[in-house]
Amino acid sequence: MEHRIKIAIQKSGRLSEDSIQLLRECGVHFDGAGKGSLVAPASNFPIDVLYLRDDDIPQYIQDGIAHVGIVGENVLIESRASIDVVKRLDFGKCRLSLAVPRAAEYAGLDFFNGKRIATSYPVILDDFLKNNGLRSEVHTISGSVEIAPNIGLADAICDLVSSGSTLLSNGLKEVEVILKSEAVMAAHPNLNDAQKNILRRLLFRIDAVRTAIANKYIIMNVPDEALDAVRSVLPGIKSPTVTPLAVKGWSAMHSVVSETHFWEIIDELKRLGAQGILVVPIEKMIV
């Protein structure tokens, strides 16, 4: 009998598309959410994809119904589920913040003493208030938390913020960041050896995909007298590949450059005489 693991992802919401895309970039073939189906077996990798509500994923993993899952870190912390984070996935980034009406005079955390705060994250908010010695009245609501001050339900809110445009359109301003969050892969703490092996294989593929996204492959023509200088500014995997060109005194150089420092390195390469710089995206990168 083939061993398989069940991986839970968001059926709909801000992490759904990125989760599906990540698995497909890892070469896993499965049906997308739709037609009422909550389970999609992969045809070429031993996993079954479960489409669930984001808030339900931690509990499903803790109960062993799903073996692993992709979930927002904020949801995982709020759930207090006894499961392990095995990989940070570098997408779905946001922050859980306190916000107050734009007209309010905010001078620090003491502002919240005695105030009413509306939130969908009472566990995280309560911990923050206790850790900072604050006494506030927490109102737990779901849905559009940002309208609470406008309808007189609360004096402030604690909610997820990405661009901040929703706060702005509701007359609010962000004043304190409680938690920075991103999508993570979480796993049941007691997987058996076969399940751990499948998870290791999946994490290996994810590492290859994420590493590729963080790097660019560059090819350039370099004067031979500048090869050593150019080589010194390239942080390639080991060392750049150098091939003599038909034109005397010139060579082609190939290397990998981190996206983080890409433009600074390109500027330096041009200063050193590199020409015809070709930048190629990397689909997968195994180091």
Salt bridges, closest charged atoms under 4 A:
GLU2 OE1 - ARG4 NH1 3.11
ASP48 OD1 - ARG4 NH2 3.00
ASP55 OD2 - ARG53 NH2 3.54
ASP56 OD1 - ARG53 NH1 3.16
GLU73 OE1 - ARG88 NH2 2.70
ASP90 OD1 - LYS93 NZ 2.72
ASP90 OD2 - ARG210 NH2 4.00
ASP127 OD2 - ARG80 NH2 3.02
GLU137 OE2 - HIS139 NE2 2.81
ASP155 OD1 - ARG116 NH2 3.22
GLU174 OE2 - ARG95 NE 2.67
GLU182 OE2 - ARG88 NE 3.36
ASP207 OD1 - LYS87 NZ 2.49
ASP228 OD1 - ARG231 NH1 2.73
GLU259 OE1 - LYS216 NZ 3.72
GLU268 OE2 - ARG271 NH2 2.62
GLU283 OE2 - LYS284 NZ 3.21
